[in-house]
Amino acid sequence: MTTSDLNDWDFEGELAHLLMVTEVPPVPDELETTVHLRLNRALVTSHWITFVTTVIPLAIVTMINPICHLLIQTFSGRRRRSTGSDEDS
């Protein structure tokens, strides 16, 4: 055994023993309600920020391509060229 083994302190064992013998008071009823209200408020705010900054811009970018092609076809009368085979030419 080395000197570090002799001086090794069992932190986990001491902590487990301390937690085992310590009296823990019960959680107050109003604390749970308060925590739920604060957590719900934070979650709603977070979801709205995500929705406004990510989902709406992504939906707009996704819809721009078909809307632009519809407008081009409507005003010019030409169809969009397909990338398939050249059977029509």
C-alpha atoms as one frame of an Amber mdcrd trajectory, in Angstrom:
protein
   0.000   0.000   0.000   1.191   3.461  -0.726   0.765   6.510   1.438  -1.955
   7.838  -0.866  -4.017   4.700  -0.180  -3.636   5.162   3.559  -4.729   8.800
   3.395  -7.528   8.093   0.893 -10.805   9.516   2.195 -14.051   7.746   1.307
 -16.084  10.771   0.242 -18.999   8.780  -1.163 -19.280   6.644   1.960 -19.189
   9.665   4.266 -21.782  11.473   2.152 -24.064   8.429   2.084 -23.779   8.045
   5.865 -24.447  11.751   6.423 -27.528  11.637   4.189 -28.744   8.508   5.949
 -28.680  10.040   9.430 -29.819  13.576   8.521 -33.456  14.445   9.161 -35.083
  15.959   6.095 -38.163  18.129   6.642 -41.193  17.473   4.445 -41.740  19.613
   1.369 -44.336  22.361   1.927 -47.494  22.029  -0.171 -47.336  25.562  -1.546
 -43.774  24.976  -2.817 -44.958  22.404  -5.336 -47.624  24.755  -6.676 -45.160
  27.636  -6.897 -42.579  25.504  -8.689 -45.182  24.257 -11.169 -46.371  27.768
 -11.936 -42.843  29.095 -12.470 -41.852  26.078 -14.556 -44.975  26.290 -16.715
 -44.419  30.001 -17.300 -40.797  29.367 -18.297 -41.763  26.503 -20.611 -44.480
  28.511 -22.348 -42.058  31.402 -22.869 -39.392  29.050 -24.212 -41.803  27.374
 -26.593 -43.088  30.688 -27.933 -39.541  31.931 -28.524 -38.701  28.717 -30.379
 -41.914  28.898 -32.403 -41.427  32.514 -33.435 -37.702  32.291 -34.184 -37.522
  28.818 -35.757 -40.823  27.324 -36.867 -42.415  30.338 -38.537 -39.283  31.322
 -40.541 -38.794  27.694 -41.616 -42.410  27.481 -42.792 -42.030  30.741 -44.724
 -38.799  29.579 -46.400 -40.386  26.227 -47.265 -43.397  27.885 -48.906 -41.484
  30.563 -50.863 -40.301  28.126 -53.569 -43.749  26.782 -54.622 -45.358  30.223
 -54.373 -42.657  31.777 -56.569 -43.036  29.015 -59.162 -46.819  29.469 -59.133
 -46.435  33.212 -59.738 -43.887  32.669 -62.512 -46.169  30.167 -64.256 -49.195
  32.422 -63.800 -47.589  35.546 -65.258 -45.382  34.003 -67.954 -47.572  31.066
 -68.970 -44.533  28.767 -69.115 -44.272  25.637 -67.078 -41.355  24.926 -64.886
 -38.946  22.541 -66.585 -38.750  19.096 -65.059 -35.470  17.370 -64.372 -36.798
  14.064 -65.766 -36.313  12.522 -69.200 -36.515  14.535 -72.427 -39.478  12.674
 -73.984 -41.276  15.868 -75.114 -38.361  17.280 -77.121
